Protein backbone atom coordinates (compact mmCIF):
# COMPACT_ATOMS: atom_id res chain seq x y z
CA UNK A 1 0.00 0.00 0.00
CA UNK A 2 2.77 2.46 0.94
CA UNK A 3 4.60 1.60 -2.28
CA UNK A 4 1.49 2.47 -4.34
CA UNK A 5 1.03 5.76 -2.49
CA UNK A 6 4.71 6.56 -3.02
CA UNK A 7 4.38 5.73 -6.73
CA UNK A 8 1.32 7.99 -7.15
CA UNK A 9 3.06 10.87 -5.34
CA UNK A 10 6.19 10.43 -7.47
CA UNK A 11 4.10 10.37 -10.66
CA UNK A 12 2.31 13.56 -9.66
CA UNK A 13 5.56 15.32 -8.82
CA UNK A 14 7.25 14.25 -12.05
CA UNK A 15 4.29 15.15 -14.24
CA UNK A 16 4.21 18.72 -12.93
CA UNK A 17 1.51 20.42 -10.97
CA UNK A 18 -2.02 20.12 -12.27
CA UNK A 19 -2.62 23.73 -11.31
CA UNK A 20 0.24 25.11 -13.43
CA UNK A 21 -0.63 28.22 -15.42
CA UNK A 22 -1.47 27.70 -19.10
CA UNK A 23 1.32 28.39 -21.58
CA UNK A 24 1.32 32.09 -22.33
CA UNK A 25 -0.10 33.20 -18.99
CA UNK A 26 2.11 35.69 -17.17
CA UNK A 27 2.43 36.01 -13.42
CA UNK A 28 1.02 39.51 -12.98
CA UNK A 29 1.11 41.00 -9.49
CA UNK A 30 -2.21 42.02 -7.97
CA UNK A 31 -0.81 45.52 -7.27
CA UNK A 32 -3.15 45.73 -4.25
CA UNK A 33 -1.24 48.65 -2.70
CA UNK A 34 -1.42 50.57 -5.99
CA UNK A 35 -5.21 50.37 -6.05
CA UNK A 36 -5.26 52.55 -2.94
CA UNK A 37 -2.87 55.13 -4.44
CA UNK A 38 -4.39 55.18 -7.94
CA UNK A 39 -6.98 57.73 -8.96
CA UNK A 40 -8.47 55.01 -11.18
CA UNK A 41 -7.78 51.29 -11.45
CA UNK A 42 -9.06 48.41 -13.57
CA UNK A 43 -8.39 44.78 -12.72
CA UNK A 44 -9.74 42.06 -15.02
CA UNK A 45 -9.14 38.38 -14.35
CA UNK A 46 -10.96 35.97 -16.66
CA UNK A 47 -9.77 32.37 -16.61
CA UNK A 48 -11.26 29.80 -19.02
CA UNK A 49 -14.26 29.09 -16.78
CA UNK A 50 -15.08 32.78 -16.30
CA UNK A 51 -14.67 33.46 -20.03
CA UNK A 52 -17.16 30.70 -20.78
CA UNK A 53 -19.67 32.18 -18.35
CA UNK A 54 -19.16 35.74 -19.62
CA UNK A 55 -19.46 34.65 -23.27
CA UNK A 56 -22.99 33.40 -22.55
CA UNK A 57 -24.03 37.02 -21.99
CA UNK A 58 -22.81 38.11 -25.41
CA UNK A 59 -25.48 38.30 -28.08
CA UNK A 60 -25.40 36.07 -31.15
CA UNK A 61 -27.54 38.60 -33.04
CA UNK A 62 -25.34 41.67 -32.46
CA UNK A 63 -22.53 41.35 -35.05
CA UNK A 64 -19.84 42.91 -32.83
CA UNK A 65 -20.73 40.78 -29.80
CA UNK A 66 -20.98 37.65 -31.96
CA UNK A 67 -17.44 38.23 -33.24
CA UNK A 68 -16.11 38.71 -29.71
CA UNK A 69 -17.95 35.57 -28.56
CA UNK A 70 -16.34 33.51 -31.34
CA UNK A 71 -12.87 34.77 -30.45
CA UNK A 72 -13.35 34.19 -26.72
CA UNK A 73 -14.24 30.55 -27.34
CA UNK A 74 -10.61 29.90 -28.33
CA UNK A 75 -9.08 31.72 -25.34
CA UNK A 76 -8.15 30.40 -21.90
CA UNK A 77 -7.58 33.72 -20.16
CA UNK A 78 -7.72 37.49 -20.29
CA UNK A 79 -5.86 39.48 -17.64
CA UNK A 80 -5.76 43.28 -17.51
CA UNK A 81 -4.21 45.66 -14.99
CA UNK A 82 -4.57 49.40 -15.56
CA UNK A 83 -3.73 52.15 -13.08
CA UNK A 84 -3.91 55.94 -13.40
CA UNK A 85 -2.35 58.36 -10.92
CA UNK A 86 -2.54 62.06 -10.11
CA UNK A 87 1.27 62.39 -9.90
CA UNK A 88 4.14 61.21 -12.09
CA UNK A 89 5.63 57.77 -11.44
CA UNK A 90 3.55 56.95 -8.37
CA UNK A 91 3.98 53.29 -9.32
CA UNK A 92 7.08 51.11 -8.81
CA UNK A 93 8.76 50.47 -12.15
CA UNK A 94 10.33 47.31 -10.66
CA UNK A 95 6.96 45.51 -10.68
CA UNK A 96 6.52 46.22 -14.36
CA UNK A 97 10.09 45.08 -15.03
CA UNK A 98 9.27 41.80 -13.25
CA UNK A 99 6.49 41.18 -15.76
CA UNK A 100 8.72 42.26 -18.67
CA UNK A 101 11.45 39.79 -17.59
CA UNK A 102 8.99 36.91 -18.03
CA UNK A 103 8.77 37.87 -21.69
CA UNK A 104 12.44 36.91 -22.14
CA UNK A 105 11.39 33.24 -21.89
CA UNK A 106 11.74 31.03 -24.98
CA UNK A 107 8.93 31.48 -27.49
CA UNK A 108 8.08 35.08 -26.58
CA UNK A 109 8.94 37.65 -29.26
CA UNK A 110 8.59 41.41 -29.14
CA UNK A 111 6.69 42.41 -32.26
CA UNK A 112 6.04 46.09 -31.51
CA UNK A 113 8.04 48.64 -29.56
CA UNK A 114 7.02 52.30 -29.50
CA UNK A 115 8.94 54.81 -27.41
CA UNK A 116 7.95 58.47 -27.30
CA UNK A 117 10.49 60.69 -25.58
CA UNK A 118 8.17 63.67 -26.04
CA UNK A 119 5.33 62.00 -24.10
CA UNK A 120 7.70 59.85 -22.02
CA UNK A 121 5.74 56.74 -22.94
CA UNK A 122 6.63 53.20 -23.86
CA UNK A 123 4.40 50.56 -25.50
CA UNK A 124 5.55 47.02 -26.18
CA UNK A 125 3.63 44.11 -27.69
CA UNK A 126 4.88 40.56 -27.31
CA UNK A 127 3.54 37.33 -28.81
CA UNK A 128 4.19 33.75 -27.73
CA UNK A 129 4.43 31.52 -30.77
CA UNK A 130 4.21 27.75 -30.42
CA UNK A 131 4.77 26.07 -33.77
CA UNK A 132 2.77 28.23 -36.15
CA UNK A 133 0.15 29.35 -33.64
CA UNK A 134 0.08 32.32 -31.31
CA UNK A 135 -0.61 31.06 -27.78
CA UNK A 136 -0.15 34.28 -25.85
CA UNK A 137 -0.16 38.03 -26.25
CA UNK A 138 1.22 40.58 -23.81
CA UNK A 139 1.03 44.34 -23.94
CA UNK A 140 2.90 46.61 -21.55
CA UNK A 141 2.19 50.32 -21.86
CA UNK A 142 3.58 52.90 -19.48
CA UNK A 143 3.67 56.66 -19.20
CA UNK A 144 4.32 58.94 -16.23
CA UNK A 145 0.79 58.82 -14.78
CA UNK A 146 -0.54 55.50 -16.09
CA UNK A 147 0.44 51.95 -16.87
CA UNK A 148 -1.38 49.02 -18.41
CA UNK A 149 -0.56 45.33 -18.66
CA UNK A 150 -2.71 43.09 -20.88
CA UNK A 151 -2.20 39.33 -21.16
CA UNK A 152 -4.37 37.27 -23.52
CA UNK A 153 -3.89 33.49 -23.41
CA UNK A 154 -5.08 30.79 -25.82
CA UNK A 155 -5.29 30.24 -29.55
CA UNK A 156 -5.07 33.78 -30.84
CA UNK A 157 -6.28 34.71 -34.31
CA UNK A 158 -4.81 38.13 -35.02
CA UNK A 159 -7.44 38.86 -37.66
CA UNK A 160 -10.12 38.51 -34.97
CA UNK A 161 -8.16 40.12 -32.15
CA UNK A 162 -9.42 43.63 -32.85
CA UNK A 163 -12.94 42.33 -32.10
CA UNK A 164 -11.85 41.89 -28.48
CA UNK A 165 -11.02 45.60 -28.03
CA UNK A 166 -13.50 47.24 -25.71
CA UNK A 167 -14.76 43.87 -24.42
CA UNK A 168 -13.80 41.98 -21.25
CA UNK A 169 -11.82 44.95 -19.96
CA UNK A 170 -9.42 44.95 -22.92
CA UNK A 171 -8.76 48.61 -23.75
CA UNK A 172 -8.92 50.06 -27.25
CA UNK A 173 -5.48 49.17 -28.62
CA UNK A 174 -5.93 50.35 -32.21
CA UNK A 175 -5.01 46.89 -33.48
CA UNK A 176 -4.99 46.83 -37.25
CA UNK A 177 -4.74 43.72 -39.36
CA UNK A 178 -3.44 43.72 -42.90
CA UNK A 179 -6.12 43.88 -45.56
CA UNK A 180 -6.36 40.95 -47.93
CA UNK A 181 -5.42 41.91 -51.48
CA UNK A 182 -8.33 42.30 -53.86
CA UNK A 183 -8.81 39.47 -56.31
CA UNK A 184 -7.54 40.35 -59.79
CA UNK A 185 -10.23 41.28 -62.29
CA UNK A 186 -11.21 38.50 -64.65
CA UNK A 187 -9.98 38.96 -68.15
CA UNK A 188 -12.63 38.42 -70.79
CA UNK A 189 -12.18 35.22 -72.77
CA UNK A 190 -11.12 35.67 -76.36
CA UNK A 191 -14.03 36.83 -78.43
CA UNK A 192 -15.84 38.41 -75.40
CA UNK A 193 -16.14 42.14 -74.94
Secondary structure, DSSP 8 states (H G I E B T S, - for coil): -HHHHHHHHHHHHHH--TT---TT-------HHHHHH-SEEEEEEEEHHHHHHHHTTS-SSSHHHHHHHHHHTTEEEEEEEEEE-SSTT-S-HHHHHHHHHHTTSTTEEEEEEEEETTTTEEEEEEEEEETTEEEEEEEEEEETTEEEEEEEEEEE-HHHHGGGTTSTT--------------------TT--
